[in-house]
Each structure stands twice: as C-alpha cells, then as structure tokens.
Amino acid sequence: MNRRSFLHASTSALVACSLPPRAQTRSAPSRPRPSPSQLAWQRDELALFLHFGVNTFTDREWGDGREDPSIFSPSALDARQWARAGRNAGARSLILTAKHHDGFCLWPTRTTGHSVAASPWRSGQGDVVREFVEACHAEGLKAGLYLSPWDRNNPAYGDSPKYNDLYCDQLSELLTRYGPIAEVWFDGANGEGPNGKRQIYDWPRFFRLVRQLQPNAVMFSDAGPDVRWCGNENGTAGDPNWSTVNPDAVTFPGEDGPGVSDALQHGDPAGTVWRPAEVDVSIRPGWFYHPAEDDRVRTVENLESLYFSSVGRNGKLLLNVPPTRDGLLHPTDVARLALFRARLTSRFERDLARDARPAFSVIGPGRTQVELDLGRTVTIGVARLEEDITRGQSVARYTLYGAGDRDWQVLSHGSTIGYAKLDRFEPVTVRRVRLAIEDTAGMPQGIAVKLYSPFGPVTL
C-alpha cells in the first residue's frame, strides 16, 4: 500500500458490498447528503492543527493581547517541514491559527499594527500565512485557517458593528490573498474587550462572506454551517454519531444550553441538514508548544486509539501539533506522527473480506442483512463497516455475526455506521460473516464490510 491508502481504502469497497437493486430502488424519503466539499473533507480522515503565535514565546495557552510583537522571532521557521510531517502522517490538510485570542496576526494585515509586520522576524517583511499555504500546496495538501473571533488586543472589540467590520476585513484578506482555502475554522470564543465591552458577533454575515470568497471551503464551528464540533477536546466522537443534525439545536458558535452537548456529540437521525463531526485533540497536553511537555507527547498506541474513537465513529480527526519557538515541529512529534501512519498502514493493509462473495437479503421493514463467504477460514479481530454516504446515512442499529465450523456468534453490535465504524472484538476464526441491519432512519445503501486480523489492545 502507498503511504496514504490506510486512510482512503474505504471508497473502493462500497461497490462490491452494495445492497441488492430491489432494496435500493424501494421508494423512501430523501435523506440529507454531503456536498462535494463535505464529502472530500470526510474522506481525508486526518488533518493537522498548528497552534502558533505569541503564546509560543510566552509559554501560555491564552494571551491577553498585551504581548510585545518583538517576542515573535522564530529562528528557523520552515513551513515545508510542517507540511512534510503532515503528509508523512497521512494527513491531507493542515489548519493554521492565523490569529488566536490575543489578536496577534500571523500575516501583515492592514487592520491592526499587532501583527508579524511589527516583529523582527524576516525584518518585519514576513508572512507566516503565505509560507504556510504555499508549503501545503507544494506538498500536495489542502490549507485551512483559523481566525479567532475574540480579539483581546483590538480596541474595537466590544463595539460590535465596528469590530464586525474589522473582522470581515481580516477574513477578506485571508480568503483573497492566498489562493484556495479548504477549511475556515471558527469557534465561539467571546470575552470582554479592551474597552470593557462584550462583542456580539454577526455570524450570518461571516458565513456569507466565506461562501462568497471561498465557495468550496467548508466552515467549522459548533453550529457549522458545514462541519460541527464533536463537543469535547479529548479525541472522542459520540456513539451514536449521526452526520445529520437539527439546525435549530445549535444556532451559533459558542452557544450553550439544554440539549446542545447532546446535539454536538450525537447529531440527530431526523436531522434535516448534513453537518458531520470534527474531533479535535492535541498531541500534547497543551495546544501551543511548551518545552516542559516534550516528554508528554502521545504514544503511538494512544494516537491509534484516537483514530478508532474519531474516524472509527463516523468523525474526522483534527490532531493539533504545535510548532516550537524555532518555528519547527519538534522531532518527537514528527517521529510520533510517522510511526502513527506506519502503524495504521500495517493494521489495515490487508482486508480479509476483499474477495468474499456477498449474499444479500431483506428480512423485514427496515431490516436487511449481508452475508459474506470468505472462501476459507481466517482469524479476525477488527471490522470496518461503511455506508456509502454519497447517498446519506441510515443505519441506526446493527449486529455483526461470525461462523466457522460452529453456529453463528455475535462479534459486535452498535448503532450508527455512517462513513466508517470500527469495531474490535475478541479474536475469532470464521469462514462466514453476517451483518444484520436491524433498524434504520431510511433505506441503507452501499454497505461495506471489511475484516482485519486481531491486534493488541488500544487504550485511551
């Protein structure tokens, strides 16, 4: 397999294990489906987040906006090193913190003096955003940008109309100067401004502007409109996890209240819009680089576990890997990423059901099963189940069975499948496998079953 195939092998199996034509043509209400941009976003499976800025040099997680721009002076910044590390990890995109809550901008903006233009880096002529985007494109990766709405430096923050204009100007600069941007990342961070006032964001205006300037970009926030937060920062998607949501459940980023947590973690089987979950987590305890955390980088086993609890629960993994004060990813982080990719490639290199002969049957309203004859006995311990999400998401309950020389036994069971569901179970020797779809939110189509050899324990 090539270096990325462990992340993208799922697309080829959907044709071989589709439901029978009789089941596919049965009339059923139309289900929400992903846009081409949302589909590409999900199939990427892994992206890297890069938190970098003045906090890197103050050893803080949140700056207060009073940092002197002269502290920003990375001695060996190499965005190509970031991109190569991401590519070698199997990531297809990287997202950079163009501005965090401290208000320091990593590009020479006309909107504020609090930017790299006031720093000694590159003699005040540098542009981290440009170097980042160009590095991504040079390595065949997509580039994304995070622009914090909270700005603890700018005096306009809290004068809502004035700051909303300024924020739109910053978005416009980022989305018109650097070519294609694949993801625009928002959060709902909101605090008191330097003027002692709280800001009211004009989210509909921000979303319209992104759609106008970068129509192919997906927008992430608690509320979407394209991708939603999973509701935590520990690398775990909800179970069940529907990609469909009720758009009224979370209407703007940062919203809190009854039902919001459940809506973010689990979605809604009756949801009217497609808004899949992004699972963000850091490879270190903090989001910015801290030298004291150099010996606290996640192990390969833990990173593998994150893959199971994010991608393996119908989400996408956004893994933060922060650059150091030199402007490089730390050697430990880079090595860990490469080993992570190698581990997954090895784990999922051989699908033992690849040449199986599927037999399909409809066993009742909303109930379908597919049985695979593997043609030989094999020992399995992992199953990857998939729906063809180009047609939506439907499976609400399933059970996976296996049989060798004896009767059928339950291997695993669950609720949602969606893009991917990874199940682990005790090693068992089987010749036949049966996936029973026991409840649905619509007619399931394009179900795939992949089987893999057992391997050691995955721990959080």
URGI-V796798 format. One record per residue. N is the residue number from 1. RES is the residue in three letters. SS is DSSP state (H for helix, E for strand, C for the rest). D_LAST is the distance of its C-alpha to the last C-alpha in whole Angstrom. Layout:
N,RES,SS,D_LAST
N,RES,SS,D_LAST
This chain:
1,MET,C,27
2,ASN,C,28
3,ARG,C,25
4,ARG,C,24
5,SER,H,25
6,PHE,H,21
7,LEU,H,21
8,HIS,H,24
9,ALA,H,25
10,SER,H,25
11,THR,H,28
12,SER,H,30
13,ALA,C,29
14,LEU,C,30
15,VAL,C,34
16,ALA,C,34
17,CYS,C,32
18,SER,C,34
19,LEU,C,35
20,PRO,C,39
21,PRO,H,41
22,ARG,H,43
23,ALA,H,39
24,GLN,H,39
25,THR,C,42
26,ARG,C,42
27,SER,C,43
28,ALA,C,40
29,PRO,C,39
30,SER,C,38
31,ARG,C,34
32,PRO,C,33
33,ARG,C,32
34,PRO,C,30
35,SER,C,33
36,PRO,H,33
37,SER,H,31
38,GLN,H,28
39,LEU,H,28
40,ALA,H,28
41,TRP,H,25
42,GLN,H,23
43,ARG,H,24
44,ASP,H,23
45,GLU,C,19
46,LEU,E,18
47,ALA,E,20
48,LEU,E,20
49,PHE,E,20
50,LEU,E,23
51,HIS,C,23
52,PHE,C,26
53,GLY,C,29
54,VAL,H,31
55,ASN,H,28
56,THR,H,27
57,PHE,H,30
58,THR,H,30
59,ASP,C,27
60,ARG,C,26
61,GLU,C,24
62,TRP,C,27
63,GLY,C,30
64,ASP,C,33
65,GLY,C,35
66,ARG,C,38
67,GLU,C,36
68,ASP,C,39
69,PRO,H,39
70,SER,H,40
71,ILE,H,37
72,PHE,C,35
73,SER,C,36
74,PRO,C,34
75,SER,C,36
76,ALA,C,34
77,LEU,C,33
78,ASP,C,32
79,ALA,H,31
80,ARG,H,31
81,GLN,H,29
82,TRP,H,26
83,ALA,H,27
84,ARG,H,27
85,ALA,H,24
86,GLY,H,22
87,ARG,H,25
88,ASN,H,23
89,ALA,C,20
90,GLY,C,21
91,ALA,C,21
92,ARG,C,24
93,SER,E,25
94,LEU,E,24
95,ILE,E,25
96,LEU,E,26
97,THR,E,27
98,ALA,E,31
99,LYS,E,31
100,HIS,C,29
101,HIS,C,30
102,ASP,C,32
103,GLY,C,34
104,PHE,C,35
105,CYS,E,35
106,LEU,C,34
107,TRP,C,37
108,PRO,C,41
109,THR,C,41
110,ARG,C,45
111,THR,C,43
112,THR,C,43
113,GLY,C,43
114,HIS,C,40
115,SER,E,39
116,VAL,H,38
117,ALA,H,42
118,ALA,H,43
119,SER,C,41
120,PRO,C,42
121,TRP,H,39
122,ARG,H,42
123,SER,H,45
124,GLY,H,44
125,GLN,C,44
126,GLY,C,40
127,ASP,C,38
128,VAL,H,34
129,VAL,H,34
130,ARG,H,36
131,GLU,H,35
132,PHE,H,32
133,VAL,H,33
134,GLU,H,35
135,ALA,H,33
136,CYS,H,30
137,HIS,H,34
138,ALA,H,35
139,GLU,C,31
140,GLY,C,32
141,LEU,C,29
142,LYS,E,29
143,ALA,E,29
144,GLY,E,28
145,LEU,E,29
146,TYR,E,28
147,LEU,E,30
148,SER,C,30
149,PRO,C,32
150,TRP,C,32
151,ASP,C,35
152,ARG,C,35
153,ASN,C,38
154,ASN,C,40
155,PRO,C,43
156,ALA,C,43
157,TYR,C,40
158,GLY,C,41
159,ASP,C,44
160,SER,H,42
161,PRO,H,45
162,LYS,H,45
163,TYR,H,42
164,ASN,H,41
165,ASP,H,44
166,LEU,H,42
167,TYR,H,39
168,CYS,H,40
169,ASP,H,42
170,GLN,H,39
171,LEU,H,37
172,SER,H,40
173,GLU,H,40
174,LEU,H,37
175,LEU,H,38
176,THR,H,41
177,ARG,C,41
178,TYR,C,38
179,GLY,C,39
180,PRO,C,36
181,ILE,C,33
182,ALA,C,30
183,GLU,E,28
184,VAL,E,29
185,TRP,E,26
186,PHE,C,27
187,ASP,C,26
188,GLY,C,28
189,ALA,C,28
190,ASN,C,31
191,GLY,C,33
192,GLU,E,36
193,GLY,C,38
194,PRO,C,41
195,ASN,C,43
196,GLY,C,42
197,LYS,C,41
198,ARG,E,38
199,GLN,C,38
200,ILE,C,38
201,TYR,C,37
202,ASP,C,39
203,TRP,H,36
204,PRO,H,38
205,ARG,H,40
206,PHE,H,37
207,PHE,H,36
208,ARG,H,39
209,LEU,H,40
210,VAL,H,36
211,ARG,H,38
212,GLN,H,41
213,LEU,H,40
214,GLN,C,37
215,PRO,C,38
216,ASN,C,35
217,ALA,C,32
218,VAL,E,29
219,MET,E,29
220,PHE,E,26
221,SER,C,26
222,ASP,C,25
223,ALA,C,28
224,GLY,C,28
225,PRO,C,30
226,ASP,C,29
227,VAL,E,25
228,ARG,E,23
229,TRP,E,20
230,CYS,C,17
231,GLY,C,18
232,ASN,C,15
233,GLU,C,13
234,ASN,C,10
235,GLY,C,9
236,THR,C,10
237,ALA,C,13
238,GLY,C,15
239,ASP,C,16
240,PRO,C,19
241,ASN,C,19
242,TRP,C,23
243,SER,C,24
244,THR,E,27
245,VAL,E,28
246,ASN,C,31
247,PRO,C,32
248,ASP,C,33
249,ALA,C,30
250,VAL,C,29
251,THR,C,32
252,PHE,C,31
253,PRO,C,28
254,GLY,C,27
255,GLU,C,29
256,ASP,C,27
257,GLY,C,29
258,PRO,C,28
259,GLY,C,27
260,VAL,H,25
261,SER,H,22
262,ASP,H,22
263,ALA,H,24
264,LEU,H,21
265,GLN,H,18
266,HIS,H,20
267,GLY,C,23
268,ASP,C,27
269,PRO,C,28
270,ALA,C,31
271,GLY,C,31
272,THR,C,33
273,VAL,E,32
274,TRP,E,29
275,ARG,C,26
276,PRO,E,23
277,ALA,E,20
278,GLU,E,18
279,VAL,E,15
280,ASP,E,15
281,VAL,E,13
282,SER,E,13
283,ILE,C,13
284,ARG,C,14
285,PRO,C,14
286,GLY,C,17
287,TRP,C,19
288,PHE,C,22
289,TYR,C,22
290,HIS,C,22
291,PRO,H,24
292,ALA,H,22
293,GLU,H,18
294,ASP,C,19
295,ASP,C,17
296,ARG,C,14
297,VAL,C,13
298,ARG,C,10
299,THR,C,10
300,VAL,H,11
301,GLU,H,8
302,ASN,H,6
303,LEU,H,9
304,GLU,H,9
305,SER,H,6
306,LEU,H,7
307,TYR,H,11
308,PHE,H,10
309,SER,H,9
310,SER,C,12
311,VAL,C,15
312,GLY,C,14
313,ARG,E,15
314,ASN,C,18
315,GLY,E,17
316,LYS,E,17
317,LEU,E,15
318,LEU,E,17
319,LEU,E,15
320,ASN,E,17
321,VAL,C,18
322,PRO,C,21
323,PRO,E,24
324,THR,C,26
325,ARG,C,29
326,ASP,C,31
327,GLY,C,30
328,LEU,C,27
329,LEU,E,24
330,HIS,C,23
331,PRO,H,23
332,THR,H,20
333,ASP,H,18
334,VAL,H,21
335,ALA,H,20
336,ARG,H,16
337,LEU,H,17
338,ALA,H,19
339,LEU,H,17
340,PHE,H,15
341,ARG,H,18
342,ALA,H,19
343,ARG,H,16
344,LEU,H,16
345,THR,H,20
346,SER,H,20
347,ARG,H,18
348,PHE,C,20
349,GLU,C,23
350,ARG,C,25
351,ASP,C,25
352,LEU,C,27
353,ALA,C,28
354,ARG,C,30
355,ASP,C,33
356,ALA,C,33
357,ARG,E,36
358,PRO,E,35
359,ALA,E,37
360,PHE,E,37
361,SER,E,38
362,VAL,E,38
363,ILE,E,38
364,GLY,E,39
365,PRO,C,38
366,GLY,C,35
367,ARG,E,34
368,THR,E,34
369,GLN,E,32
370,VAL,E,32
371,GLU,E,33
372,LEU,E,32
373,ASP,E,34
374,LEU,E,32
375,GLY,E,36
376,ARG,E,34
377,THR,E,32
378,VAL,E,28
379,THR,E,25
380,ILE,E,22
381,GLY,E,19
382,VAL,E,17
383,ALA,E,19
384,ARG,E,20
385,LEU,E,22
386,GLU,E,24
387,GLU,C,26
388,ASP,C,29
389,ILE,H,28
390,THR,H,31
391,ARG,H,33
392,GLY,C,30
393,GLN,C,28
394,SER,C,29
395,VAL,E,27
396,ALA,E,26
397,ARG,E,25
398,TYR,E,25
399,THR,E,25
400,LEU,E,24
401,TYR,E,27
402,GLY,E,27
403,ALA,E,31
404,GLY,C,32
405,ASP,C,35
406,ARG,C,34
407,ASP,C,34
408,TRP,C,31
409,GLN,E,28
410,VAL,E,25
411,LEU,E,22
412,SER,E,20
413,HIS,E,21
414,GLY,E,20
415,SER,C,21
416,THR,C,21
417,ILE,C,21
418,GLY,C,23
419,TYR,C,22
420,ALA,C,20
421,LYS,E,18
422,LEU,E,15
423,ASP,E,15
424,ARG,E,14
425,PHE,E,17
426,GLU,E,18
427,PRO,E,20
428,VAL,E,24
429,THR,E,27
430,VAL,E,29
431,ARG,E,32
432,ARG,E,31
433,VAL,E,29
434,ARG,E,29
435,LEU,E,28
436,ALA,E,29
437,ILE,E,29
438,GLU,E,30
439,ASP,E,30
440,THR,E,30
441,ALA,C,31
442,GLY,C,34
443,MET,C,35
444,PRO,C,32
445,GLN,C,33
446,GLY,C,31
447,ILE,C,29
448,ALA,E,27
449,VAL,E,25
450,LYS,E,24
451,LEU,E,23
452,TYR,E,21
453,SER,C,21
454,PRO,C,18
455,PHE,C,16
456,GLY,C,13
457,PRO,C,10
458,VAL,C,7
459,THR,C,4
460,LEU,C,0
